[in-house]
Amino acid sequence: MNKRKLKIARRKIDQLDNRIFNLIRKRTKVVKYMLDLKQFKNQIVDYKRINSILKNIRKRSIQHAVDPKITTSIWRTMIWSYVNFQKRNFKKK
């Protein structure tokens, strides 16, 4: 094992993680805005949209030679995490 190369690779992962974190922060702002637009709690989950997103992620993953099990798992987790976030933060109007 080449420790120097491993250290460089880990540094690259750290940089990518920082970029991902910033994207999640921006995504959260948009989700908060969307939550303000929703009048009823039953508007939080849109199964048709969720299925469409997951189908598109799977398709893009295959096209770009990325393991679709990884990407769909990540997106599914992210989607349901934001659904839970919205349910916790929903305020009746």
Residue pairs with C-beta under 8 A, 6 or more apart in sequence:
27 82
28 82
28 85
31 82
31 85
31 86
32 89
34 86
35 44
35 86
35 89
35 90
38 44
38 86
38 90
39 93
41 87
41 90
41 92
44 83
44 86
44 87
44 90
45 83
50 79
53 75
53 79
54 72
54 75
54 76
54 79
57 68
57 71
57 72
57 75
58 68
58 71
58 72
60 66
60 71
61 67
61 68
61 70
61 71
61 72
62 68
